[in-house]
């Protein structure tokens, strides 16, 4: 198969599976799951350094920034101001201009506040950030985010951590049709087939955290996701057959005994 | 002097942010420092002085996916 690389703003991504690093038992398990997933992109949160316990381990001792692309996020931010503050801190602490932008609207659904998200995307893109906004599966806001300078748009498949899969594949399809930037499903994937569905629809990548970290065996699930994403991408590129109501024989009728 | 460090009162005699970081055994790589809501570039940490009542935030990356 010819090379099928994902390139965003000149950055080459080897994997179309992006990994979240939350909820793992410990950093050792995180590192093993990331390794098993074959991913080269990990998203991380921005938080205060633990001042009182300086012996607590650091995530970056386990996830080597030379080996993986570190994608900081603004997880936990409910306002534009907070999201901007976390983004700027992340850029100073990190090694790139990439930011997975979240402006959360409500703590029950964790749906994004799209008005704040659009505003923050616009400001950060102007400041030279490579912005990956987490948004709803809404084609209009996806387009608006693209116009505001988003490097890629990350619609949810279902609420964060819900594992409900791709709840509205038709919307994702509409988003994909209109998009000029890569579309990366962020949130909602529950198991391998969900990741495959996202990729079969034509998404450019999938970001997964809870489905792997929360699985009984996260390392095996990471591996399952790796193949699920590859399978979905290959199927998309190969072009599936149309769905039909009735059977079509796949063996020739010629040469039958009657 | 007493400063507000990551949300808590902290007593230090260190004069600059660099010195404060080494007192805390924190390597400047992979952290970002904010002084009174202003981000201090890594290169400026050695020259940025501290005064009584300053608010200092030191952040790093932790495990996280969404939210």
Interface residues (C-beta under 8 A of the other chain):
Chain A: X19 X20 X21 X22 X23 X24 X27 X30 X43 X44 X45 X46 X47 X48 X49 X51 X54 X58 X59 X60 X65 X70 X72 X73 X75 X76 X85 X88 X89 X90 X91 X92 X93 X94 X102 X104 X110 X134 X160 X161 X186 X187 X207 X208 X209 X210 X213
Chain B: X5 X6 X7 X8 X10 X24 X25 X26 X30 X31 X32 X33 X34 X37 X39 X41 X42 X57 X58 X59 X60 X61 X62 X63 X64 X65 X66 X67
